[in-house]
Amino acid sequence: MTALAAILRAHIAQGGPMRLSDYMALCLGHPEHGYYTSRDPLGAAGDFTTAPEISQMFGELIGLWLAQTWLDIGAPERVVLAELGPGRGTLMADILRAGAAAPGFLAAVGRPAMVEISPVLRARQAEALAGRDPIWFDRAEDIPAGTPLLLVANEFFDALPIRQLERRKGRWRERVVTVDEGALRLACGPVVPWDEAAPDGALREVSPASEAVAAWIGARLATDGGAALIVDYGYGEPPTQGGDTFQALRGHAFTDPFAAPGQADLTAHVHFGALARAAKGARAWPLMTQGALLESLGLTARAQALLRAVRDDAAADAVVAAHRRLAHPDEMGTLFKALALTGPRAGAPPGFG
């Protein structure tokens, strides 16, 4: 039994079954035993790998997207460049390197804003961004207002807590985490008020935490202008029956989300339609697949340029494999989506026109 499992069991024994969202929040963010607060989860030695860690091409293209967006909004003298869930800082480092191609962009950015709760990852980000003097925040809402915002969130929203609602006998019930025969288990809990007609057996996943962050982004863009790019795996709208997308990863393989609390990454697919609706005040552009967006930004051309620069077959094979993994429909190209949000009067951001 993990230390966090004992804490969760005691919590349930005292207060009864807990919402899945509360379980996720504790497993990922517990100050001492939380998954993200206690380790570096990325890379071969970790549990998963994100697009920036696969290839520099991803971050370079996102950096050019942000720099061009800055030019499109009039190249303001000051802008807040923020990343939600910055991992090891690899994406931001690539963004800043590529963004330097736009004269004045780095000066306008100044110190990048990093929204990160993990002290372990903050240390890694400091190493990756040595010389850039980043500023860290625990929450997006803590980023100071008053200047245009350029924000990127890659694989951030999938880790925010979700609630699961199940339709049974014409009523919606919330799934809860309880202790059954000595083990943590998911069970059907109390009836909840949910105004949606659906057939019995339908399942809905909602994320109030995600929608709160999207609402903050929308309000900030409406007031100060700018743009946000959200890239993650998920769907525009759920199918009629919905589906259970709650999952756990450990050692780059799926595992039981209740077997070792605090030792595995817990995620769920992102409901991009809900994010777009929550971002009131901003303009939400039509959802794109990651593959389509990266290709529209020049992924193939960048891969070809890297291939011309490499000197051995192994390096060339790595470029080809990274290109495929980022954009091919059988890899990340279709499952991963990109949502662009802008100020209400802004034109189409790069790749979304």
ZAMARGU-4260 file (C-alpha; in steps of 0.2 Angstrom, whole numbers, plus 5000, padded with zeros to 4 digits):
<rodrens>
0) 5000/5000/5000 | 5007/5017/4995 | 5007/5031/5008 | 4994/5040/4999 | 4983/5025/4998
5) 4983/5025/5017 | 4978/5043/5017 | 4964/5040/5005 | 4957/5025/5014 | 4957/5036/5030
10) 4948/5050/5021 | 4935/5038/5014 | 4932/5029/5031 | 4929/5046/5039 | 4919/5055/5026
15) 4912/5042/5015 | 4915/5039/4996 | 4924/5053/4987 | 4921/5061/4970 | 4933/5055/4956
20) 4938/5073/4954 | 4944/5074/4972 | 4953/5057/4971 | 4962/5063/4955 | 4967/5080/4963
25) 4975/5071/4978 | 4984/5058/4968 | 4992/5071/4957 | 4994/5086/4968 | 4996/5080/4986
30) 5009/5091/4994 | 5020/5076/4999 | 5014/5061/4990 | 5006/5068/4974 | 5012/5061/4958
35) 5017/5078/4950 | 5024/5086/4966 | 5036/5072/4970 | 5045/5067/4953 | 5050/5070/4935
40) 5037/5059/4926 | 5044/5062/4908 | 5056/5053/4897 | 5062/5035/4895 | 5065/5033/4914
45) 5047/5041/4918 | 5030/5036/4913 | 5026/5046/4897 | 5034/5057/4884 | 5026/5073/4877
50) 5028/5081/4860 | 5042/5093/4864 | 5052/5079/4871 | 5050/5069/4855 | 5057/5082/4843
55) 5063/5101/4843 | 5051/5103/4828 | 5036/5104/4839 | 5042/5118/4850 | 5050/5127/4835
60) 5034/5128/4826 | 5024/5133/4841 | 5037/5147/4844 | 5034/5153/4827 | 5015/5152/4829
65) 5017/5163/4845 | 5029/5175/4837 | 5018/5178/4821 | 5003/5180/4832 | 5012/5194/4842
70) 5016/5202/4825 | 4997/5200/4820 | 4991/5209/4836 | 5002/5224/4832 | 5019/5218/4840
75) 5015/5226/4857 | 5031/5232/4867 | 5026/5221/4882 | 5017/5204/4882 | 5015/5190/4894
80) 5021/5173/4887 | 5014/5160/4898 | 5014/5141/4898 | 5003/5130/4908 | 5011/5114/4914
85) 5028/5117/4906 | 5036/5099/4910 | 5055/5100/4909 | 5055/5118/4901 | 5059/5110/4884
90) 5044/5117/4875 | 5047/5135/4882 | 5066/5134/4877 | 5061/5129/4859 | 5048/5143/4858
95) 5061/5156/4864 | 5074/5150/4852 | 5062/5150/4837 | 5054/5166/4842 | 5070/5175/4841
100) 5068/5175/4822 | 5055/5189/4825 | 5065/5205/4829 | 5058/5212/4845 | 5049/5197/4851
105) 5060/5191/4865 | 5062/5209/4871 | 5043/5210/4872 | 5041/5194/4881 | 5054/5197/4894
110) 5053/5184/4908 | 5042/5169/4903 | 5028/5165/4915 | 5027/5146/4920 | 5012/5139/4929
115) 5019/5124/4938 | 5015/5116/4955 | 5030/5103/4955 | 5046/5109/4964 | 5055/5095/4955
120) 5049/5101/4938 | 5052/5119/4942 | 5071/5114/4945 | 5071/5106/4928 | 5063/5121/4920
125) 5076/5133/4928 | 5090/5123/4920 | 5082/5123/4903 | 5078/5141/4904 | 5095/5147/4911
130) 5097/5165/4907 | 5079/5169/4904 | 5074/5171/4922 | 5057/5163/4921 | 5043/5168/4934
135) 5033/5153/4942 | 5015/5153/4947 | 5005/5140/4956 | 4989/5145/4946 | 4985/5153/4929
140) 4974/5165/4938 | 4989/5172/4948 | 4998/5179/4932 | 4997/5198/4932 | 4984/5206/4920
145) 4986/5222/4910 | 4996/5217/4895 | 4992/5205/4880 | 4993/5187/4884 | 5001/5173/4873
150) 4998/5157/4881 | 5002/5139/4877 | 4996/5123/4886 | 5002/5107/4879 | 4995/5091/4888
155) 4990/5102/4903 | 4971/5100/4903 | 4971/5081/4902 | 4978/5080/4920 | 4965/5091/4928
160) 4952/5082/4938 | 4936/5076/4931 | 4919/5070/4937 | 4910/5055/4930 | 4891/5055/4928
165) 4882/5039/4923 | 4864/5038/4917 | 4854/5024/4926 | 4835/5021/4926 | 4832/5039/4919
170) 4843/5048/4932 | 4861/5054/4933 | 4872/5047/4946 | 4890/5052/4950 | 4904/5039/4951
175) 4913/5039/4967 | 4929/5031/4974 | 4926/5019/4989 | 4934/5005/4998 | 4927/4988/4993
180) 4935/4971/5000 | 4950/4981/5005 | 4954/4989/4989 | 4950/5006/4982 | 4936/5005/4969
185) 4925/5015/4957 | 4907/5014/4962 | 4890/5022/4957 | 4886/5035/4970 | 4872/5048/4973
190) 4859/5055/4961 | 4865/5072/4955 | 4855/5086/4946 | 4861/5086/4928 | 4850/5093/4914
195) 4853/5082/4899 | 4843/5069/4891 | 4852/5053/4887 | 4849/5035/4886 | 4853/5023/4900
200) 4871/5018/4901 | 4877/5035/4895 | 4892/5042/4903 | 4898/5060/4904 | 4914/5067/4910
205) 4915/5085/4916 | 4929/5095/4922 | 4925/5110/4932 | 4943/5113/4935 | 4947/5114/4916
210) 4932/5125/4913 | 4938/5137/4926 | 4955/5139/4918 | 4947/5141/4901 | 4935/5154/4908
215) 4950/5164/4915 | 4959/5163/4898 | 4943/5169/4889 | 4941/5184/4901 | 4959/5188/4900
220) 4959/5188/4881 | 4943/5198/4881 | 4951/5212/4892 | 4969/5212/4887 | 4970/5204/4870
225) 4982/5190/4864 | 4980/5172/4860 | 4980/5155/4868 | 4985/5138/4860 | 4979/5122/4869
230) 4985/5106/4862 | 4980/5089/4870 | 4972/5073/4867 | 4953/5073/4867 | 4937/5076/4857
235) 4926/5091/4851 | 4910/5084/4858 | 4907/5067/4866 | 4897/5053/4857 | 4879/5050/4862
240) 4884/5036/4874 | 4900/5045/4880 | 4914/5035/4886 | 4925/5031/4901 | 4942/5040/4896
245) 4949/5040/4914 | 4966/5031/4913 | 4983/5029/4922 | 5000/5027/4915 | 5015/5020/4923
250) 5031/5015/4915 | 5024/5020/4898 | 5010/5007/4900 | 4992/5008/4905 | 4989/5002/4923
255) 4975/5001/4936 | 4971/5019/4942 | 4967/5013/4959 | 4982/5001/4962 | 4995/5013/4967
260) 4989/5031/4971 | 5002/5044/4969 | 5013/5032/4959 | 5005/5033/4942 | 4999/5048/4930
265) 4980/5050/4930 | 4972/5058/4915 | 4956/5059/4904 | 4952/5065/4887 | 4949/5083/4885
270) 4932/5090/4880 | 4937/5104/4869 | 4919/5110/4865 | 4917/5113/4884 | 4933/5123/4885
275) 4928/5133/4870 | 4911/5137/4878 | 4919/5141/4895 | 4931/5154/4887 | 4918/5167/4886
280) 4924/5184/4879 | 4937/5175/4868 | 4935/5169/4850 | 4936/5151/4848 | 4942/5145/4831
285) 4937/5128/4823 | 4946/5114/4831 | 4961/5106/4822 | 4970/5090/4823 | 4988/5091/4829
290) 4994/5084/4813 | 4984/5096/4802 | 4990/5111/4812 | 5009/5106/4812 | 5008/5102/4793
295) 5000/5119/4790 | 5014/5127/4800 | 5028/5119/4790 | 5032/5103/4799 | 5037/5093/4783
300) 5048/5108/4777 | 5057/5108/4794 | 5059/5090/4794 | 5067/5091/4777 | 5079/5105/4783
305) 5084/5094/4798 | 5087/5079/4786 | 5099/5090/4775 | 5109/5094/4791 | 5111/5077/4798
310) 5127/5067/4795 | 5122/5049/4799 | 5108/5037/4796 | 5103/5035/4814 | 5100/5054/4816
315) 5090/5054/4799 | 5080/5039/4805 | 5076/5049/4821 | 5070/5064/4812 | 5058/5053/4801
320) 5052/5044/4816 | 5048/5060/4825 | 5039/5068/4810 | 5028/5052/4809 | 5024/5052/4828
325) 5019/5070/4828 | 5008/5070/4813 | 5003/5053/4807 | 4985/5048/4810 | 4990/5032/4818
330) 5001/5041/4830 | 4998/5058/4838 | 4991/5067/4823 | 4973/5063/4824 | 4970/5059/4843
335) 4978/5076/4848 | 4969/5092/4844 | 4973/5110/4844 | 4961/5124/4850 | 4965/5142/4847
340) 4957/5156/4857 | 4960/5174/4853 | 4954/5191/4858 | 4936/5194/4851 | 4941/5205/4837
345) 4957/5197/4831 | 4959/5188/4814 | 4963/5170/4812 | 4979/5164/4820 | 4992/5155/4810
350) 4986/5139/4803 | 4968/5142/4808 | 4963/5153/4793
</rodrens>
